[in-house]
Amino acid sequence: MARLSDLSPETAQHLLDKGCPPFETAPFVTGPPLHQRRVAIVTTAGLHRRDDDNFDLLDLSYRVIPGDVPADDLVMTQSSVNFDRTGFQQDINVVFPLDRLRELQARGEIGSIAAFHYAFNGAGQLASAYEATARQVARMLKEDGVNAALLVPV
Amino acid sequence: MREITERLRPPRFLWVPFELGRPFGAPDEPEFQTEVLRATLALLEREEAPPILDDFPVEAPGGDPAEMTGWTCPVSFPPAESTDEPPLLANILAEITSLTPWHALAHETRGRTSVGSARMAIEDSARFLHALLEGHGTAENPVASLSPGQIFLGASEDMRTFYMEAATAKPGPATSHEVADWFWSDTAAGELLLALRPVCLESPEKSIRRAAARQLVPRAQIHRLVRS
């Protein structure tokens, strides 16, 4: 997302300097058609319920977001301050499109929505650092019958 | 960044041309958000060899985030009345008083607020941050459940969020850059956060030093420190 050319030179260079080695494997699966899929959101926007612990800098943990969470119960403690928050402040769906998923479900375009979604603080760590917690979350997604995960960065 | 994703080579990926922080394009644009979502979900039905890296071809409604719309904050701040508070804190508390009806309107209209990271009233966040300034990077922690770094970050996040939610309560075009520039250049709260950075970089508390270095002032606003 976003064009490097839209960023300040300092921010663009900061992002390009991040060590992002390619994934060693490229697991690739197919599945049922979309109208039979159960969809979950995995966000790196540092979202969580008000009573959950805030995210820390270099935090590898995750937060569980119930599928029926009231929008007013979600706050963002993502550790980076270098992205726009005013869009999220005005409309949660610009980051976490739960209402849009509900509409697609009502139209029969997707099968169902997961009982739980998951949030990480996606800043300051290599992707590989998240492997242990990512495996935990993957297990829980499978237990929930999820067969479509939207990984949404911010 | 497309460049970084090309390096990582995930199995399926949709690149979008939107500004950071808005992966589904723009707020209050449900049809557009749905199109982005459909394009993302459609990747799941593709079966050619990975990685599949698609580009979303349409710009977000609202155009270029850097393009000025002439937006001005709906609230003008009167000078703070004479109080026993230090002048900077008095100005912030007066700003909060002026913004509170707009914040209440935003909360009512949107059905939500994302203020709450610090788990205390916005006035208390202002008082805590000002105490940090006066205490050279140390202040009594008003929320036992949060670490010094977390309460510092939560209070600063809440200040920005409260001001920006209130400022965008009035319908009308406002780019994220305009709202951010307003907060960091025209408000006493922005002045306080800028003033806190050099002070908190010298804090005896490591988590406060770390937060001040990387998580207090956005990179796009750091030039204001050089000028001040």
Interface residues (C-beta under 8 A of the other chain):
Chain A: M1 A2 R3 L4 D6 L7 S8 E10 T11 H14 L15 L16 K18 C20 P21 P22 F23 A26 P27 F28 T30 G31 P33 L34 R37 V39 R50 N54 D56 L57 P70 A71 D72 L74 V75 M76 T77 S79 S80 V81 N82 F83 D84 R85 T86 G87 F88 Q89 Q90 D91 I92 N93 V94 V95 P97 D99 R100 L101 E103 L104 E109 I110 A127 A148 L150 L151 V152 P153 V154
Chain B: M1 R2 E3 I4 R7 L8 R9 P10 P11 R12 W15 V16 P17 F18 E19 L20 G21 R22 P23 F24 G25 A26 P27 D28 E29 P30 Q33 T34 L37 R38 T40 L41 A42 L44 E45 E47 A49 P50 P51 P65 A66 R110 G111 R112 T113 S114 V115 G116 S117 R119 L146 S147 G149 Q150 L153 G154 E157 R160 T161 M164 E165 T168 A174 S176 V179 A180 R210 A211 R214 Q215 L216 V217 P218 R219 A220
